[in-house]
Amino acid sequence: MIKSAAEVELMAEAGALLASVFDVLDRTKLEGCSTLDINDLVERMIVDDLKARPASRGQYGFPYVLNASIDDVVCHGMPSRDDVLRSGQIVNLDITLEKNGYIADSSTTYLVGEVACPARRLVAAAYHAMWRGIAAVRPGARLGDIGHAIAHYAKAQGYSVVKEYCGHGIGRQMHEEPQILHYGNPGTGLELEAGMVFTIEPMLNQGRAAIRSHPDEWPVHTRDGKLSAQFEHTVAVTRTGVRVLTLRAGEKPPFDVD
């Protein structure tokens, strides 16, 4: 669970490569693209350009390199040639990348074309909720501090937090201990130590937190059909605070990080 300084640097290398994939997607016009087109674009970038491995493909039997979750899909959306993105939609793209044996994991919810204000507000809240969780990360803090910061902010904005899915430790394996719940009580749970590396990835719903899923969990929808949005970063606990390993070029966190 605790990574050495050398291991954290290897994970930072994987994180920087993954961030560069999102930098390209940030400049890509998604309207009119199928989610399978995006999947194929990302695969070419990871394999051909970055000489890395798409870590999601083959994980738990998943056949693609990313999850593409549109509108009321909370997570685990499967890329499809039939899912052509239209103006007004939101889509979360969740991507993993392995380099030199270590994995980075990140996601962004994109606005497609002209998106209505309620959806824009949800997406903004999901982004800020993630950062509220990241801001709680420091040595001596508790896992409950992260979850409380996220859930308290989400509730204040009028949104619910999905409880069935959470962040996770990450390293040589995509999913390691500990689990990072996006709700909780401050001062409770595992104490954070320098060298811990994990994801923070809250999913916020417009309506109720309840979800429905297929037996194989591909994909997961909001039960009431309302929108869901998510953001994710891989972070490392440092001696003085937190380091965001998947930070994008030009992305400025709302607080100081190492």
CORKAGI-V76781 format. One record per backbone hydrogen bond with DSSP energy under -0.5 kcal/mol. CO is the residue of the C=O (numbers start at 0). NH is the residue of the N-H. E is the energy in kcal/mol with one decimal. If there is no record, write none. Layout:
# CORKAGI-V76781
co=CO nh=NH e=E
co=CO nh=NH e=E
This chain:
# CORKAGI-V76781
co=0 nh=196 e=-0.6
co=3 nh=7 e=-2.5
co=4 nh=8 e=-1.8
co=5 nh=9 e=-1.8
co=6 nh=10 e=-2.3
co=7 nh=11 e=-2.3
co=8 nh=12 e=-1.8
co=9 nh=13 e=-2.0
co=10 nh=14 e=-2.6
co=11 nh=15 e=-2.4
co=12 nh=16 e=-1.9
co=13 nh=17 e=-2.3
co=14 nh=18 e=-2.5
co=15 nh=19 e=-1.7
co=16 nh=20 e=-1.2
co=17 nh=21 e=-1.8
co=18 nh=22 e=-2.1
co=19 nh=23 e=-1.5
co=20 nh=24 e=-2.1
co=21 nh=25 e=-2.7
co=22 nh=26 e=-0.7
co=23 nh=26 e=-1.0
co=24 nh=27 e=-1.4
co=27 nh=29 e=-0.9
co=29 nh=32 e=-2.5
co=32 nh=84 e=-3.0
co=33 nh=37 e=-1.8
co=34 nh=38 e=-2.2
co=35 nh=39 e=-2.5
co=36 nh=40 e=-2.3
co=37 nh=41 e=-2.7
co=38 nh=42 e=-2.4
co=39 nh=43 e=-2.1
co=40 nh=44 e=-2.1
co=41 nh=45 e=-2.7
co=42 nh=46 e=-2.8
co=43 nh=47 e=-1.8
co=43 nh=48 e=-1.4
co=44 nh=49 e=-2.2
co=45 nh=51 e=-2.6
co=52 nh=54 e=-0.9
co=52 nh=97 e=-3.1
co=53 nh=56 e=-0.7
co=55 nh=58 e=-1.9
co=57 nh=60 e=-1.3
co=58 nh=61 e=-2.0
co=61 nh=57 e=-4.4
co=64 nh=95 e=-0.7
co=65 nh=78 e=-0.5
co=66 nh=68 e=-0.5
co=66 nh=93 e=-2.2
co=67 nh=69 e=-0.6
co=68 nh=91 e=-2.8
co=69 nh=72 e=-2.1
co=70 nh=227 e=-2.2
co=71 nh=73 e=-0.7
co=71 nh=221 e=-2.3
co=74 nh=219 e=-2.4
co=76 nh=67 e=-2.4
co=79 nh=34 e=-0.7
co=79 nh=35 e=-1.4
co=79 nh=82 e=-0.5
co=81 nh=83 e=-1.5
co=82 nh=34 e=-1.9
co=82 nh=84 e=-0.6
co=84 nh=31 e=-2.8
co=85 nh=88 e=-1.9
co=88 nh=111 e=-2.6
co=89 nh=70 e=-2.5
co=90 nh=92 e=-0.5
co=90 nh=109 e=-3.3
co=91 nh=68 e=-2.5
co=91 nh=93 e=-0.6
co=92 nh=94 e=-0.5
co=92 nh=107 e=-1.6
co=93 nh=66 e=-2.1
co=94 nh=105 e=-2.2
co=96 nh=103 e=-2.5
co=97 nh=52 e=-2.6
co=98 nh=101 e=-1.7
co=101 nh=98 e=-2.5
co=103 nh=96 e=-2.1
co=105 nh=94 e=-2.6
co=106 nh=231 e=-2.0
co=107 nh=92 e=-2.7
co=107 nh=109 e=-0.6
co=109 nh=90 e=-2.0
co=109 nh=111 e=-0.5
co=110 nh=112 e=-0.7
co=111 nh=87 e=-3.1
co=112 nh=114 e=-0.8
co=115 nh=119 e=-2.2
co=116 nh=120 e=-2.8
co=117 nh=121 e=-1.9
co=118 nh=122 e=-2.4
co=119 nh=123 e=-2.4
co=120 nh=124 e=-2.2
co=121 nh=125 e=-2.4
co=122 nh=126 e=-2.0
co=123 nh=127 e=-2.4
co=124 nh=128 e=-2.5
co=125 nh=129 e=-2.0
co=126 nh=130 e=-1.8
co=127 nh=131 e=-2.2
co=128 nh=132 e=-2.0
co=129 nh=133 e=-2.4
co=130 nh=134 e=-2.6
co=131 nh=135 e=-0.6
co=132 nh=135 e=-1.0
co=133 nh=136 e=-1.8
co=137 nh=140 e=-2.0
co=140 nh=191 e=-3.2
co=141 nh=144 e=-1.3
co=141 nh=145 e=-1.0
co=142 nh=145 e=-0.6
co=142 nh=146 e=-1.8
co=143 nh=147 e=-2.5
co=144 nh=148 e=-2.0
co=145 nh=149 e=-1.9
co=146 nh=150 e=-2.7
co=147 nh=151 e=-2.8
co=148 nh=152 e=-1.5
co=149 nh=153 e=-2.7
co=150 nh=154 e=-2.6
co=151 nh=155 e=-1.9
co=152 nh=156 e=-1.5
co=153 nh=158 e=-2.7
co=154 nh=157 e=-1.2
co=159 nh=204 e=-2.6
co=166 nh=179 e=-2.4
co=167 nh=198 e=-2.3
co=168 nh=175 e=-2.9
co=170 nh=102 e=-2.4
co=172 nh=170 e=-2.1
co=173 nh=175 e=-0.6
co=175 nh=168 e=-1.7
co=177 nh=168 e=-1.3
co=178 nh=180 e=-0.7
co=179 nh=166 e=-2.6
co=184 nh=187 e=-1.3
co=187 nh=143 e=-2.6
co=189 nh=142 e=-1.8
co=191 nh=139 e=-2.5
co=192 nh=195 e=-1.9
co=194 nh=2 e=-2.7
co=195 nh=236 e=-2.9
co=196 nh=169 e=-1.6
co=197 nh=234 e=-3.2
co=199 nh=232 e=-1.6
co=201 nh=203 e=-0.5
co=201 nh=230 e=-1.0
co=202 nh=161 e=-2.4
co=203 nh=228 e=-2.4
co=204 nh=159 e=-1.7
co=209 nh=222 e=-2.3
co=211 nh=220 e=-3.1
co=213 nh=216 e=-2.1
co=218 nh=213 e=-1.3
co=219 nh=73 e=-2.3
co=219 nh=74 e=-1.1
co=220 nh=211 e=-2.6
co=221 nh=224 e=-0.8
co=226 nh=205 e=-2.8
co=228 nh=203 e=-2.7
co=231 nh=106 e=-1.5
co=232 nh=199 e=-2.1
co=233 nh=244 e=-2.1
co=233 nh=245 e=-0.9
co=234 nh=197 e=-2.3
co=235 nh=242 e=-2.5
co=236 nh=194 e=-2.8
co=240 nh=237 e=-2.0
co=241 nh=257 e=-1.8
co=242 nh=235 e=-2.7
co=242 nh=244 e=-0.8
co=243 nh=246 e=-0.9
co=247 nh=250 e=-1.7
co=249 nh=251 e=-0.6
co=250 nh=252 e=-0.7
